[in-house]
Amino acid sequence: MNAVLLIAHAPLATALRDAALHVFPDAAADIAALDVAASAAPEDTLAQARATLSALQRPVLVLADVFGATPCNVAQRLVDQGDARLIAGVNLPMLLRAVSYRAEPLDDMAQRALAGGVQGAMPVTPTAPQNQNRRAPNDQERNDHQQ
């Protein structure tokens, strides 16, 4: 089974991991998080990332927050050495999709995660609760009644 390593500006990586474990509590051993402090030196972050990656001991999908920022730059250097893939622009739908498909081959898992991230971003228009009609402005009834 593949693992997921989140590398992001603090505290995003840990927050995303916590959210994923809320949905997949059995995946704790499969998801690692590395929060990068604003004051952290890139070389120190790279050393922490290498240690985290080696502790996972299996193929890893690395998810970084912003392309070109320190977490992603560190992750790029990290995935050059081993069985790992990197996607920048992590969001929660991407992470949930990655965790859902962590038993698939690493390249397939990465493609599914990327699709989940893209499909998880969409414009939303305001609608009534449960897509119901709104009450007329002159309706004196306080509650919506459904039958």
PyRosetta script that sets phi, psi and omega in degrees:
from pyrosetta import init, pose_from_sequence

init()
pose = pose_from_sequence("MNAVLLIAHAPLATALRDAALHVFPDAAADIAALDVAASAAPEDTLAQARATLSALQRPVLVLADVFGATPCNVAQRLVDQGDARLIAGVNLPMLLRAVSYRAEPLDDMAQRALAGGVQGAMPVTPTAPQNQNRRAPNDQERNDHQQ")
pose.set_psi(1, 138.2)
pose.set_omega(1, 179.4)
pose.set_phi(2, -77.1)
pose.set_psi(2, 161.3)
pose.set_omega(2, 176.5)
pose.set_phi(3, -116.0)
pose.set_psi(3, 167.0)
pose.set_omega(3, 176.6)
pose.set_phi(4, -124.0)
pose.set_psi(4, 130.9)
pose.set_omega(4, 174.3)
pose.set_phi(5, -116.7)
pose.set_psi(5, 119.4)
pose.set_omega(5, 177.3)
pose.set_phi(6, -95.9)
pose.set_psi(6, 125.3)
pose.set_omega(6, 175.2)
pose.set_phi(7, -125.5)
pose.set_psi(7, 116.2)
pose.set_omega(7, -175.3)
pose.set_phi(8, -155.1)
pose.set_psi(8, 166.3)
pose.set_omega(8, 175.0)
pose.set_phi(9, -60.3)
pose.set_psi(9, 138.4)
pose.set_omega(9, -179.1)
pose.set_phi(10, -63.3)
pose.set_psi(10, 137.3)
pose.set_omega(10, 2.8)
pose.set_phi(11, -104.0)
pose.set_psi(11, 25.6)
pose.set_omega(11, -171.1)
pose.set_phi(12, -62.6)
pose.set_psi(12, -43.2)
pose.set_omega(12, -176.7)
pose.set_phi(13, -60.0)
pose.set_psi(13, -47.1)
pose.set_omega(13, 179.7)
pose.set_phi(14, -66.2)
pose.set_psi(14, -39.0)
pose.set_omega(14, 179.4)
pose.set_phi(15, -63.9)
pose.set_psi(15, -42.2)
pose.set_omega(15, 177.9)
pose.set_phi(16, -65.1)
pose.set_psi(16, -41.2)
pose.set_omega(16, 178.0)
pose.set_phi(17, -61.1)
pose.set_psi(17, -45.9)
pose.set_omega(17, 179.5)
pose.set_phi(18, -60.1)
pose.set_psi(18, -40.8)
pose.set_omega(18, 179.0)
pose.set_phi(19, -65.3)
pose.set_psi(19, -41.6)
pose.set_omega(19, 179.3)
pose.set_phi(20, -65.6)
pose.set_psi(20, -38.1)
pose.set_omega(20, 179.6)
pose.set_phi(21, -71.6)
pose.set_psi(21, -21.4)
pose.set_omega(21, 173.5)
pose.set_phi(22, -64.6)
pose.set_psi(22, -37.2)
pose.set_omega(22, -179.6)
pose.set_phi(23, -86.8)
pose.set_psi(23, -38.7)
pose.set_omega(23, -177.6)
pose.set_phi(24, -123.4)
pose.set_psi(24, 74.4)
pose.set_omega(24, -176.7)
pose.set_phi(25, -62.7)
pose.set_psi(25, -21.6)
pose.set_omega(25, -179.7)
pose.set_phi(26, -80.9)
pose.set_psi(26, -1.8)
pose.set_omega(26, -175.0)
pose.set_phi(27, -98.5)
pose.set_psi(27, 13.0)
pose.set_omega(27, -174.9)
pose.set_phi(28, -56.7)
pose.set_psi(28, -38.5)
pose.set_omega(28, -179.3)
pose.set_phi(29, -75.0)
pose.set_psi(29, -13.6)
pose.set_omega(29, -176.0)
pose.set_phi(30, -99.1)
pose.set_psi(30, -6.5)
pose.set_omega(30, -177.1)
pose.set_phi(31, -126.1)
pose.set_psi(31, 122.1)
pose.set_omega(31, 176.3)
pose.set_phi(32, -117.1)
pose.set_psi(32, 150.8)
pose.set_omega(32, -178.5)
pose.set_phi(33, -130.2)
pose.set_psi(33, 138.1)
pose.set_omega(33, 174.7)
pose.set_phi(34, -128.4)
pose.set_psi(34, 109.3)
pose.set_omega(34, 176.5)
pose.set_phi(35, -86.3)
pose.set_psi(35, 129.8)
pose.set_omega(35, -179.2)
pose.set_phi(36, -102.6)
pose.set_psi(36, 115.2)
pose.set_omega(36, 178.5)
pose.set_phi(37, -72.3)
pose.set_psi(37, 151.4)
pose.set_omega(37, -179.2)
pose.set_phi(38, -59.8)
pose.set_psi(38, -30.6)
pose.set_omega(38, -177.4)
pose.set_phi(39, -92.0)
pose.set_psi(39, 0.1)
pose.set_omega(39, -175.8)
pose.set_phi(40, -72.4)
pose.set_psi(40, 136.8)
pose.set_omega(40, 175.7)
pose.set_phi(41, -75.9)
pose.set_psi(41, 139.1)
pose.set_omega(41, -179.5)
pose.set_phi(42, -55.2)
pose.set_psi(42, -37.3)
pose.set_omega(42, -179.7)
pose.set_phi(43, -66.9)
pose.set_psi(43, -37.6)
pose.set_omega(43, 176.5)
pose.set_phi(44, -66.1)
pose.set_psi(44, -41.0)
pose.set_omega(44, 178.7)
pose.set_phi(45, -64.4)
pose.set_psi(45, -40.3)
pose.set_omega(45, 178.2)
pose.set_phi(46, -62.7)
pose.set_psi(46, -40.8)
pose.set_omega(46, 178.4)
pose.set_phi(47, -63.8)
pose.set_psi(47, -42.1)
pose.set_omega(47, 177.6)
pose.set_phi(48, -64.2)
pose.set_psi(48, -41.6)
pose.set_omega(48, -179.4)
pose.set_phi(49, -64.7)
pose.set_psi(49, -41.7)
pose.set_omega(49, 178.3)
pose.set_phi(50, -62.7)
pose.set_psi(50, -41.4)
pose.set_omega(50, 178.9)
pose.set_phi(51, -64.4)
pose.set_psi(51, -41.8)
pose.set_omega(51, 179.4)
pose.set_phi(52, -65.7)
pose.set_psi(52, -43.7)
pose.set_omega(52, 179.6)
pose.set_phi(53, -62.6)
pose.set_psi(53, -44.6)
pose.set_omega(53, -178.4)
pose.set_phi(54, -67.8)
pose.set_psi(54, -28.1)
pose.set_omega(54, 177.5)
pose.set_phi(55, -69.6)
pose.set_psi(55, -26.0)
pose.set_omega(55, -179.8)
pose.set_phi(56, -73.7)
pose.set_psi(56, -30.5)
pose.set_omega(56, 173.9)
pose.set_phi(57, 50.6)
pose.set_psi(57, 44.4)
pose.set_omega(57, 177.1)
pose.set_phi(58, -168.0)
pose.set_psi(58, 175.1)
pose.set_omega(58, 176.4)
pose.set_phi(59, -58.5)
pose.set_psi(59, 140.9)
pose.set_omega(59, -173.5)
pose.set_phi(60, -133.4)
pose.set_psi(60, 135.0)
pose.set_omega(60, 169.0)
pose.set_phi(61, -97.1)
pose.set_psi(61, 117.9)
pose.set_omega(61, -179.7)
pose.set_phi(62, -97.6)
pose.set_psi(62, 127.1)
pose.set_omega(62, 179.7)
pose.set_phi(63, -116.0)
pose.set_psi(63, 120.3)
pose.set_omega(63, -179.8)
pose.set_phi(64, -112.4)
pose.set_psi(64, 160.7)
pose.set_omega(64, -174.3)
pose.set_phi(65, -82.6)
pose.set_psi(65, -55.9)
pose.set_omega(65, -172.6)
pose.set_phi(66, -127.6)
pose.set_psi(66, 123.9)
pose.set_omega(66, 176.9)
pose.set_phi(67, -61.6)
pose.set_psi(67, 133.1)
pose.set_omega(67, 178.3)
pose.set_phi(68, 91.9)
pose.set_psi(68, -12.9)
pose.set_omega(68, 178.2)
pose.set_phi(69, -87.7)
pose.set_psi(69, 167.9)
pose.set_omega(69, -176.4)
pose.set_phi(70, -52.9)
pose.set_psi(70, -47.4)
pose.set_omega(70, -180.0)
pose.set_phi(71, -57.8)
pose.set_psi(71, -41.5)
pose.set_omega(71, -179.7)
pose.set_phi(72, -71.4)
pose.set_psi(72, -39.3)
pose.set_omega(72, 177.7)
pose.set_phi(73, -61.7)
pose.set_psi(73, -41.0)
pose.set_omega(73, 176.0)
pose.set_phi(74, -64.2)
pose.set_psi(74, -44.9)
pose.set_omega(74, -179.3)
pose.set_phi(75, -61.6)
pose.set_psi(75, -37.2)
pose.set_omega(75, 178.0)
pose.set_phi(76, -60.7)
pose.set_psi(76, -42.1)
pose.set_omega(76, 178.3)
pose.set_phi(77, -69.2)
pose.set_psi(77, -29.3)
pose.set_omega(77, -178.5)
pose.set_phi(78, -72.1)
pose.set_psi(78, -44.1)
pose.set_omega(78, -174.9)
pose.set_phi(79, -77.6)
pose.set_psi(79, -10.4)
pose.set_omega(79, 175.8)
pose.set_phi(80, -67.6)
pose.set_psi(80, -17.2)
pose.set_omega(80, -173.8)
pose.set_phi(81, -115.7)
pose.set_psi(81, 73.8)
pose.set_omega(81, 174.1)
pose.set_phi(82, 133.0)
pose.set_psi(82, -168.4)
pose.set_omega(82, -176.0)
pose.set_phi(83, -88.8)
pose.set_psi(83, 80.1)
pose.set_omega(83, -178.3)
pose.set_phi(84, -147.5)
pose.set_psi(84, 152.9)
pose.set_omega(84, 175.4)
pose.set_phi(85, -127.2)
pose.set_psi(85, 153.4)
pose.set_omega(85, -177.1)
pose.set_phi(86, -126.4)
pose.set_psi(86, 134.6)
pose.set_omega(86, 171.2)
pose.set_phi(87, -128.4)
pose.set_psi(87, 130.4)
pose.set_omega(87, 176.1)
pose.set_phi(88, -100.3)
pose.set_psi(88, 153.6)
pose.set_omega(88, 179.7)
pose.set_phi(89, 93.0)
pose.set_psi(89, 34.8)
pose.set_omega(89, -175.7)
pose.set_phi(90, -58.5)
pose.set_psi(90, 142.0)
pose.set_omega(90, 170.2)
pose.set_phi(91, -141.3)
pose.set_psi(91, 169.7)
pose.set_omega(91, -175.8)
pose.set_phi(92, -63.2)
pose.set_psi(92, -42.9)
pose.set_omega(92, 176.9)
pose.set_phi(93, -58.9)
pose.set_psi(93, -36.9)
pose.set_omega(93, 177.2)
pose.set_phi(94, -63.0)
pose.set_psi(94, -46.2)
pose.set_omega(94, -179.2)
pose.set_phi(95, -63.8)
pose.set_psi(95, -44.0)
pose.set_omega(95, 179.7)
pose.set_phi(96, -62.8)
pose.set_psi(96, -39.0)
pose.set_omega(96, 177.5)
pose.set_phi(97, -65.8)
pose.set_psi(97, -41.8)
pose.set_omega(97, 179.3)
pose.set_phi(98, -61.0)
pose.set_psi(98, -44.9)
pose.set_omega(98, -179.5)
pose.set_phi(99, -65.8)
pose.set_psi(99, -37.0)
pose.set_omega(99, 179.4)
pose.set_phi(100, -61.8)
pose.set_psi(100, -34.0)
pose.set_omega(100, -174.3)
pose.set_phi(101, -112.4)
pose.set_psi(101, 27.9)
pose.set_omega(101, -176.8)
pose.set_phi(102, -69.6)
pose.set_psi(102, -11.8)
pose.set_omega(102, 177.2)
pose.set_phi(103, -85.9)
pose.set_psi(103, -10.7)
pose.set_omega(103, 179.5)
pose.set_phi(104, -80.7)
pose.set_psi(104, 165.3)
pose.set_omega(104, 174.6)
pose.set_phi(105, -54.9)
pose.set_psi(105, 149.3)
pose.set_omega(105, -172.6)
pose.set_phi(106, -55.9)
pose.set_psi(106, -43.0)
pose.set_omega(106, -180.0)
pose.set_phi(107, -64.3)
pose.set_psi(107, -38.9)
pose.set_omega(107, 177.8)
pose.set_phi(108, -67.2)
pose.set_psi(108, -41.4)
pose.set_omega(108, 177.7)
pose.set_phi(109, -60.0)
pose.set_psi(109, -43.7)
pose.set_omega(109, 179.9)
pose.set_phi(110, -62.7)
pose.set_psi(110, -42.4)
pose.set_omega(110, 179.0)
pose.set_phi(111, -64.3)
pose.set_psi(111, -41.5)
pose.set_omega(111, 178.8)
pose.set_phi(112, -66.5)
pose.set_psi(112, -39.4)
pose.set_omega(112, 178.2)
pose.set_phi(113, -63.5)
pose.set_psi(113, -44.0)
pose.set_omega(113, 179.2)
pose.set_phi(114, -62.2)
pose.set_psi(114, -43.7)
pose.set_omega(114, 177.7)
pose.set_phi(115, -62.5)
pose.set_psi(115, -40.6)
pose.set_omega(115, 178.2)
pose.set_phi(116, -62.5)
pose.set_psi(116, -39.2)
pose.set_omega(116, 178.6)
pose.set_phi(117, -66.0)
pose.set_psi(117, -42.4)
pose.set_omega(117, 179.8)
pose.set_phi(118, -69.5)
pose.set_psi(118, -45.1)
pose.set_omega(118, -178.4)
pose.set_phi(119, -71.7)
pose.set_psi(119, -20.2)
pose.set_omega(119, 179.9)
pose.set_phi(120, -79.0)
pose.set_psi(120, -11.5)
pose.set_omega(120, 177.8)
pose.set_phi(121, -102.8)
pose.set_psi(121, 119.9)
pose.set_omega(121, -177.6)
pose.set_phi(122, -154.3)
pose.set_psi(122, 152.1)
pose.set_omega(122, 174.5)
pose.set_phi(123, -72.5)
pose.set_psi(123, 141.9)
pose.set_omega(123, -179.8)
pose.set_phi(124, -124.8)
pose.set_psi(124, 129.2)
pose.set_omega(124, 177.6)
pose.set_phi(125, -98.4)
pose.set_psi(125, 150.7)
pose.set_omega(125, 179.2)
pose.set_phi(126, -67.4)
pose.set_psi(126, 135.1)
pose.set_omega(126, 177.8)
pose.set_phi(127, -136.6)
pose.set_psi(127, 163.9)
pose.set_omega(127, 175.9)
pose.set_phi(128, -71.1)
pose.set_psi(128, 156.4)
pose.set_omega(128, 177.4)
pose.set_phi(129, -52.7)
pose.set_psi(129, 133.1)
pose.set_omega(129, -179.8)
pose.set_phi(130, 55.2)
pose.set_psi(130, 29.1)
pose.set_omega(130, 178.1)
pose.set_phi(131, 58.3)
pose.set_psi(131, 35.7)
pose.set_omega(131, 179.4)
pose.set_phi(132, -93.8)
pose.set_psi(132, 159.6)
pose.set_omega(132, 175.7)
pose.set_phi(133, -67.8)
pose.set_psi(133, 144.2)
pose.set_omega(133, 176.6)
pose.set_phi(134, -78.7)
pose.set_psi(134, 153.4)
pose.set_omega(134, 176.7)
pose.set_phi(135, -68.7)
pose.set_psi(135, 150.6)
pose.set_omega(135, 175.7)
pose.set_phi(136, -64.8)
pose.set_psi(136, 146.3)
pose.set_omega(136, -177.6)
pose.set_phi(137, -60.2)
pose.set_psi(137, -25.6)
pose.set_omega(137, -178.9)
pose.set_phi(138, -93.0)
pose.set_psi(138, 5.5)
pose.set_omega(138, 179.7)
pose.set_phi(139, -71.6)
pose.set_psi(139, 122.8)
pose.set_omega(139, -177.7)
pose.set_phi(140, -86.8)
pose.set_psi(140, -12.5)
pose.set_omega(140, -179.5)
pose.set_phi(141, -69.4)
pose.set_psi(141, 132.2)
pose.set_omega(141, -177.7)
pose.set_phi(142, -78.2)
pose.set_psi(142, -29.8)
pose.set_omega(142, -174.2)
pose.set_phi(143, -111.9)
pose.set_psi(143, 147.7)
pose.set_omega(143, 170.7)
pose.set_phi(144, -83.6)
pose.set_psi(144, 131.2)
pose.set_omega(144, 179.2)
pose.set_phi(145, -111.3)
pose.set_psi(145, 129.4)
pose.set_omega(145, 178.8)
pose.set_phi(146, -120.3)
pose.set_psi(146, 146.3)
pose.set_omega(146, 178.1)
pose.set_phi(147, -121.5)
pose.dump_pdb("model.pdb")
